[in-house]
Amino acid sequence: MGRVVTRTFVDPMYERTVQVIEVLVVDMRATGFLEALDLARTRLERLGWSEVGSTDVSVQMESSRWEGTTTTLDSVEELDALGARLEPTAGEALRADPKKWANYIVVSLSSVNESVHE
């Protein structure tokens, strides 16, 4: 899809269930954020992902290959909202060159396998 600049994870708890969300920062080598977002969406669609929702600045998709697996494509500014903590060197590199932020997409992957127990 693009070059992974850094990765981290968050593990929020919902109704006594821990949900692990893997967070990737991907360099799409685009000329701006909207182009980067469109490139990421197109590349994931080629891999069998389907768009299930979007705004002007974010796209939600789900996998046809892995049931219960979803991804959200966002801007780097959304890292804080996710509660994601980057390694100090990765965070410093992102802050050192804010112009490159427009080329980066935050890809958050989440998988929820629901099973019914009687």
Residue frames relative to the residue before (quaternion, step in Angstrom):
aa qw qx qy qz dx dy dz
M 1.0000 0.0000 0.0000 0.0000 0.00 0.00 0.00
G 0.7203 -0.2698 0.2328 0.5951 3.55 0.99 -0.91
R 0.6153 -0.5383 0.4050 0.4093 3.58 -1.27 0.02
V 0.3600 -0.7211 0.5502 0.2183 3.58 -0.77 1.05
V 0.2936 -0.7705 0.5481 0.1405 3.55 -0.64 1.20
T 0.7636 -0.1700 0.1306 0.6091 3.56 1.00 -0.85
R 0.1472 -0.7755 0.6059 0.0985 3.56 -1.27 0.28
T 0.0285 0.7613 -0.6473 0.0242 3.52 -1.23 0.57
F 0.2420 -0.7565 0.5724 0.2037 3.59 -1.20 -0.27
V 0.1844 -0.7215 0.6483 0.1586 3.51 -1.35 0.29
D 0.1338 -0.8024 0.5771 0.0720 3.56 -1.11 0.57
P 0.0201 -0.8267 0.5620 -0.0173 3.57 0.44 1.20
M 0.3430 -0.7258 0.5593 0.2069 3.55 -1.21 0.52
Y 0.0354 -0.7822 0.6218 -0.0170 3.56 -0.86 1.02
E 0.8455 -0.1248 0.0590 0.5158 3.55 -0.72 1.09
R 0.7172 -0.4754 0.2224 0.4584 3.56 0.77 1.16
T 0.6185 0.4855 -0.3647 0.4988 3.59 1.17 0.52
V 0.2907 -0.7378 0.5818 0.1808 3.56 -0.84 0.97
Q 0.1150 -0.7781 0.6161 0.0426 3.55 -0.85 1.03
V 0.2221 -0.7795 0.5735 0.1191 3.58 -0.60 1.13
I 0.0850 -0.7805 0.6193 0.0124 3.54 -0.85 1.06
E 0.2366 -0.7610 0.5890 0.1343 3.56 -0.65 1.12
V 0.1400 -0.7997 0.5830 0.0327 3.55 -0.87 1.03
L 0.0630 -0.7886 0.6116 -0.0025 3.57 -0.77 1.11
V 0.1900 -0.7104 0.6580 0.1621 3.55 -1.16 0.63
V 0.0780 -0.8333 0.5461 -0.0360 3.55 -0.50 1.28
D 0.3217 -0.7207 0.5854 0.1853 3.56 -0.95 0.97
M 0.2029 -0.8166 0.5340 0.0834 3.57 -0.44 1.23
R 0.3241 -0.7701 0.4853 0.2577 3.60 1.32 -0.12
A 0.3608 0.7219 -0.4907 0.3285 3.54 0.93 1.01
T 0.5564 -0.6081 0.4459 0.3491 3.56 -1.29 0.13
G 0.8017 -0.0052 -0.0006 0.5977 3.59 1.25 -0.17
F 0.7181 -0.4751 0.2950 0.4142 3.55 -1.29 0.29
L 0.6814 0.4947 -0.3175 0.4360 3.62 0.78 -0.91
E 0.6273 0.5034 -0.3333 0.4919 3.59 1.07 -0.67
A 0.6376 0.5260 -0.3230 0.4610 3.59 0.98 -0.83
L 0.6490 0.5157 -0.3096 0.4658 3.58 0.97 -0.88
D 0.6685 0.4981 -0.2929 0.4682 3.58 0.93 -0.89
L 0.6331 0.5255 -0.3256 0.4658 3.60 1.00 -0.79
A 0.6611 0.5061 -0.3081 0.4604 3.58 0.90 -0.93
R 0.6471 0.5161 -0.3148 0.4646 3.59 0.93 -0.91
T 0.6736 0.5043 -0.2950 0.4527 3.60 0.84 -0.97
R 0.6776 0.4911 -0.2991 0.4585 3.59 0.89 -0.89
L 0.6582 0.4866 -0.3164 0.4795 3.59 1.01 -0.72
E 0.6096 0.5411 -0.3545 0.4582 3.61 1.03 -0.69
R 0.6360 0.5252 -0.3247 0.4629 3.60 1.02 -0.74
L 0.6987 0.4419 -0.2555 0.5013 3.57 1.21 -0.54
G 0.6696 -0.5466 0.2881 0.4121 3.58 1.24 0.32
W 0.4917 0.6313 -0.4513 0.3949 3.61 1.21 0.27
S 0.2019 -0.7745 0.5899 0.1067 3.58 -1.13 0.70
E 0.4519 -0.6738 0.5132 0.2799 3.55 -1.02 0.83
V 0.1095 -0.8041 0.5828 0.0419 3.58 -0.89 0.96
G 0.7986 -0.0510 0.0223 0.5993 3.58 1.26 -0.12
S 0.0595 0.8044 -0.5900 0.0347 3.54 -1.16 0.50
T 0.1773 -0.7003 0.6731 0.1584 3.49 -1.43 0.28
D 0.7283 -0.3868 0.2969 0.4815 3.57 -1.23 -0.25
V 0.8102 0.2752 -0.1044 0.5069 3.59 1.09 -0.67
S 0.7717 0.2523 -0.1782 0.5560 3.60 1.18 0.25
V 0.1400 -0.7717 0.6171 0.0636 3.55 -1.22 0.62
Q 0.1578 -0.7562 0.6278 0.0957 3.56 -1.01 0.88
M 0.0198 -0.8019 0.5960 -0.0382 3.55 -0.93 0.96
E 0.1589 -0.7643 0.6088 0.1413 3.55 -1.26 0.36
S 0.5102 -0.6770 0.4643 0.2567 3.48 -1.22 0.69
S 0.3467 -0.7047 0.5765 0.2257 3.55 -1.07 0.77
R 0.6540 0.5395 -0.2906 0.4436 3.56 1.25 -0.42
W 0.7898 0.1955 -0.0856 0.5750 3.59 1.00 -0.86
E 0.3506 -0.7684 0.5005 0.1900 3.56 -0.27 1.29
G 0.8174 0.2403 -0.1932 0.4867 3.55 -0.96 0.90
T 0.5968 0.5592 -0.3670 0.4432 3.59 1.27 0.08
T 0.0182 -0.7972 0.6023 -0.0355 3.54 -0.82 1.07
T 0.1363 -0.7624 0.6232 0.1086 3.52 -1.31 0.33
T 0.1547 -0.7445 0.6398 0.1118 3.51 -1.24 0.55
L 0.2117 -0.7565 0.6105 0.1007 3.54 -0.95 0.97
D 0.0642 0.8067 -0.5765 0.1129 3.58 -0.68 1.14
S 0.5791 -0.5407 0.4653 0.3947 3.52 -1.36 -0.09
V 0.6783 -0.4931 0.3608 0.4081 3.57 -1.27 0.37
E 0.5842 0.6015 -0.3683 0.4016 3.59 1.10 -0.62
E 0.6395 0.5509 -0.3204 0.4299 3.61 1.19 -0.44
L 0.4119 0.7213 -0.4740 0.2923 3.62 1.21 -0.06
D 0.6613 0.5058 -0.3152 0.4555 3.59 0.90 -0.87
A 0.6468 0.5277 -0.3211 0.4472 3.59 0.95 -0.85
L 0.6499 0.5050 -0.3069 0.4780 3.58 1.13 -0.62
G 0.4102 -0.7005 0.4785 0.3348 3.56 1.19 -0.48
A 0.4142 0.7285 -0.4507 0.3075 3.57 1.26 0.34
R 0.1814 -0.7574 0.6201 0.0942 3.53 -1.08 0.81
L 0.2591 -0.7666 0.5702 0.1415 3.55 -0.75 1.07
E 0.5894 -0.5086 0.4662 0.4203 3.54 -1.27 0.34
P 0.6233 -0.5847 0.3542 0.3796 3.62 -0.96 0.77
T 0.6741 0.4947 -0.3196 0.4458 3.62 0.87 -0.83
A 0.6435 0.5084 -0.3246 0.4714 3.61 1.03 -0.73
G 0.6495 0.5149 -0.3120 0.4645 3.57 0.97 -0.84
E 0.6458 0.5135 -0.3112 0.4716 3.57 1.00 -0.84
A 0.6498 0.5173 -0.3182 0.4571 3.59 0.96 -0.83
L 0.6541 0.5016 -0.3178 0.4686 3.59 0.97 -0.79
R 0.6807 0.4775 -0.2903 0.4737 3.59 0.96 -0.84
A 0.6216 0.5764 -0.3392 0.4078 3.60 1.09 -0.66
D 0.8042 0.1492 -0.0685 0.5712 3.60 1.05 -0.63
P 0.0921 -0.8534 0.5109 0.0465 3.60 0.46 1.18
K 0.5453 0.6136 -0.4090 0.3986 3.63 1.16 -0.38
K 0.6486 0.5254 -0.3189 0.4489 3.59 1.10 -0.67
W 0.4800 0.6874 -0.4380 0.3244 3.61 1.19 -0.40
A 0.6316 0.5541 -0.3385 0.4236 3.58 1.03 -0.74
N 0.6584 0.5002 -0.3068 0.4714 3.60 1.19 -0.44
Y 0.6654 0.5296 -0.2834 0.4433 3.56 1.26 -0.42
I 0.1508 -0.7432 0.6460 0.0873 3.52 -1.20 0.70
V 0.2890 -0.7078 0.6130 0.1996 3.55 -1.07 0.77
V 0.1078 -0.7786 0.6179 0.0172 3.55 -0.73 1.15
S 0.0347 -0.7932 0.6079 0.0068 3.58 -0.56 1.12
L 0.1496 -0.8030 0.5765 0.0215 3.55 -0.70 1.20
S 0.0108 0.7970 -0.6011 0.0580 3.53 -0.89 0.98
S 0.0787 -0.7931 0.6029 0.0363 3.55 -1.01 0.78
V 0.0205 -0.7759 0.6302 -0.0226 3.53 -0.82 1.05
N 0.0816 -0.7828 0.6165 0.0224 3.54 -0.56 1.16
E 0.1495 -0.8084 0.5663 0.0581 3.53 -0.34 1.25
S 0.0129 -0.7737 0.6334 0.0096 3.52 -0.99 0.84
V 0.3502 -0.7374 0.5436 0.1954 3.54 -1.05 0.77
H 0.0796 -0.7809 0.6191 0.0214 3.55 -0.85 1.04
E 0.2754 -0.7683 0.5546 0.1621 3.58 -0.88 0.89
